[in-house]
């Protein structure tokens, strides 16, 4: 499952760094493309020449090459990678990662990575058990990182206990199993709406809302990575998407989004209504409305309820997921929407929660299902929220079998 995967191996300054030679060899043998980033201290434990030879790529340590000025872009590295494994990950480096301290190339790349991040800790027994270390590991997991638990045994200090970095074979298998499990939506077709709609008033003005589309786009990327064929119906947004498994259809108005969804939904297994569709529209003037001293009255008409109409035609084999952004009576309103629109489950977020809602890069959600189940999640980056939602879709789908 690692064939043609782009893997960054981050090596920090721990005695277990010697194991990264075998780990690099295993990745390459599995068909992965490997780039190695080392901290300056890591070079004291294993030579860059060894890892360069095994990875078949130059080793990256500094932000730039002092001899010719070539820049090692942490941004480009973060975009290139399908996975970033930091092994060994020392207590020092994990502490910096948890606090967003970026004083070397390995750490700046970690903060820029859009791919899954795997962390294989290594340290002595007492360091591992220290409350500060345990807290940092919990923080890193809460950010959506995957911790590969250290093993127990004899440590470099002579103590016996937990703290040995997982063996290279274990780490390689962990990543392989991760990518294998990420295809649980293979052969599934998913329709997702995202972003706002713009309801034209005249050639230069419109009625709109503050939706950025970030949540819907994150869901599209997550489902595509997990094997789904995705149709993304996107309202006006500046966001871009490059995954070839995502068919993007751009629309502007609620009516245009309605027409596409009604046409496409019958061909999909799952529908996710993440767009902030305007509830009202108006008849647009042909020319720019000139400003005057009088009030302008706009006659508003209700738009078609896309989610309700899809809920009415949904078959037993299809799933329909809705979103509810509320400002008051959040739970009551969300559950009412769940019932009225025949959703299988609904994702609630409240404008009263700091860091949630439109424009934000983070979100805090609660999921209610038609089976009266409820699950609340902590505030997370929207890409991590997308993982939680997709995980719940997988669980819900499995429960129906």
Buried (B, 14 or more C-beta within 10 A) or exposed (E): BBEEBBBBBBBBBBBBBEBBBBBBBBBBEBEBBBBBBBBEBBBEBBBBEBBBBBBEBBBBBEEEEEEEEEEBBBEEBBBBBBBBBBBBBBBBBBBBBBEEBBEBBBBBBBEBBBBBBBBBBBBBBEBBEBEEBEEBBEBBEEBBBBBBEBEEEEBEBEEEBBBBBBBBEBBBBBBBEBBEEBEBBEEBBBBBBBBBBBBBBBEEBBBBBEBBBBBBBBBBBBBBBBBBBBBBBBBBBEBEBEBEBBBBBEBBBBBBBBBBBBEBBEEBBBBBBBBBBBBEBBEBEEEEBEEEEEEEEEEBEEBBBBBBBBBEEBEEEBBBBBBBBBEEEBBEBBBEBBEEBBBBBBBBBBEEBEEBBBEBEBBBBBBBBBEEEEEEBEBBBBBBBBBBBBEBBBEBBEEEE
